[in-house]
Amino acid sequence: MGALRWIVIWAAVATLSAIVCGFVANARNRNASMWAAWGFVLPPVLIILLLLPRNRGLRRVSPSFDEEDGRIEAP
């Protein structure tokens, strides 16, 4: 059961890292969903996020799916 224990530990670390990355990215005026996703896939990315400076100014807003669909012209 040694392998199963490491898988459970990795899953817990990845989930915790994703949550912390989301909160830290939001506090640093960055895209929280992107950083949370990368924090889940690769937990050490949290260290990189902590080393990055805070973004100044307004956060870039990604268009919603409805807005993207409106830009695409139908054939």
N, C-alpha and C positions, 0 to 999 in steps of 0.2 A: 504493500500500500504506500510505498515511498513516492511513487510517481503521482499517484492521485493527490497526495498531500501537497506536492509542489504545484500541481495544476490549480488546486483550490487557492493556494497562497497567491499564485500569479493572477488569478481572476479577481481576488480581493484587492490586490495592489493596483491592477489595471482600472477597476471600477472606482476606487478611491482617488487615483490619479486623475481620472476623467472629471470627477466632481470638483476636485481642487483646481484643475486647469480651467474649468469653466468659470469658477468664481474669480480666480486671479486674472484671467483674460478680460472679464467684464470690468474689473477694478482698474485695469490698465488700458481701458478704452480700445480693446481689440476684439476680433470676431470670436465670441465665446464658443459657439457651436463647432467651429473649425478646430480650435485649440482643444476642446473637450474630446473631439473625435480622435485627434492625434495623441492626446494624453491616454486614451484607452488603448490604442494600437501600440504605442511605444511610450510607456510611463516615464522614462528619463527625459522626455521632452519638457516636463515640468521645470526642470533645471534651466533649460534654455529660455523658457517663458519668464522665469524669475530674473534672469540676467538681462532681458530686453528692457529698454526704457519705456516709459509710459508714452502713448501716442498723444499728441497735442491736437486740439481742434476737434472738429466733428468726426464721428465714426462714419465710415462709408457704409451706406445702406445698400444691401443686396436686393435686387428686384424679386418680388414674389413670383410664384409659378404662373399666376394669372397674368401678371405684367409681361413675363417672358413669352407666354403664349400669344399675347396681343401683338408682340413685335414680329412674330413669325407670320409671313404671308402664306395664305392657303393657296395651293396650286390651282 
